[in-house]
Amino acid sequence: MTGAAIVALMGPGVMVMLADTDAGSVITAAQSGAKYRYVLVLPQLLLIPVLYLIQEMTVRLGLSTQKGHGALIRETFGKRWALLSAVTLFVACVGALVTEFAGVAGVGELVGVPRWVSTCLAATALMSLVLLGRYRRVEHVGIAVGALELLFIPAALLAHPHVAMMLHDFAHPFHASDAFVTLLGANVGAVIMPWMIFYQQEAVIDKGRRGLSIRSSLRSARLDTALGAVVTQIVMVAVVVASAATLGVTHQGRALDSIGAIANALTPFLGHRDAVIFFGLGMIGASVVAALVVTLAGAWGISEVLGWRHSLNDSPIQAAGFYALAVGGTLSGAVLVLVVPNLVNLSVDVEVMNACLLPIVLGFLLALERRALPPELRMRGARRVITYALTNLVILFGLFTLVLSLHGAIK
């Protein structure tokens, strides 16, 4: 299999990883830099292998079984467990869609566009793209728009991060406080999200790899996933660094209460125009590609559990239920964001919620890897030990975050 053929088969991994750096993730990373400077850069880098290993399992499951995540849970564990996975997915998708449209609305307000105008335009564009169908078209548009996130990287460099301060913060990677642990949990939730698993497992099927062996398909899909994992975490690091080098230095500990506050933190270093361009376009890319992926993941997952036809390569007439779910999800996110007062606090709360949902999502993923795959595709030896150790560590952290959140709510 030639290098060009491998590249041609890439896409689902890069797109889902670009969506991983969504509006909520960007806001959470910006809060991290503002409150704790560069301390949370190191966790972002350490999450790269965790992110890859988790998403690579979905690739093997999708390519081997040719079934989506929801359908595979229903087939392996029964309808009740499948419904639990669908409820988990629904909660995660609603929260994510609100944050994505909040990101679009925040950028619109930054340049003087009313919230309802920017939100309606984004929702209309997304619904039109989905209703036109065809997986490859959606993927190409999604990756092209999502690539705008790369603008966060020059923004971080132009903010002139302090290297000595960064090394100091690397040497002190933990703060013993509930606020720090909650924000750390939000960063974990911002990197590993329930809808990513549903999306990529179905996307590798819709992408199609006719005439290829499982080995060849896995090779391209793994490279795709690895590249995406590195890119998304570099973008997250760039946001933390840009915020740490600006607001983290001049007003450390200050909470950011609007998208404009994040952009304004960069203004003294980049100038107003460049701050709006780098941050605004980066946020638009993050929000739009994530809203697209979340919409499809939710529609795919719930359709799989219900046994409905659900391919993007089918027409809206052939897969009416699937397309209705996609349109309904987009509209619900757009409507909800119009009544949310504090977009930044909501986004961090959603990422904390994602961390709390991880035990259910990752528990199903590990069980499916063990039970649904043929023996030759299951993990063995050191790789299995490392994957289980890292995944269970994330699950335990999700449980700890849940307990900490409940404790804070009771107090």
Buried (B, 14 or more C-beta within 10 A) or exposed (E): EEEEEBEEBBBBBBBBBBBBBBBBBBBBBBBBBBBBBBBBBBBBBEBBBBBBBBBBBBBBBBBBBEBBBBBBBBBBBEBEBBBBBBBBBBBBBBBBBBBBBBBBBBBBBBEEBEBEEBBBBBBEBBBEBBEEBBBEEBBEBBBEBBBBBBBBBBBBEBBEBBEEBBEEBEEEBEBEEEEBBBBBBBBBBBBBBBBBBBBBBBBBBBBEBEEBEBEBBBBBBBBBBBBBBBBBBBBBBBBBBBBBBBBBBEEEEBEBEBBBBBBBBBBEBBEEEBBBBBBBBBBBBBBBBBBBBBBBBBBBBBBBBBEBEBBBEBEBEEBEBBBBBBBBBBBBBBEBBEEBEEBBBBBBBBBBBBBBBBBBBBBBBBBBBEEBBEEEBBBEEEEEEBBBEBBBEBBEBBBBBBEBBEEEEEE
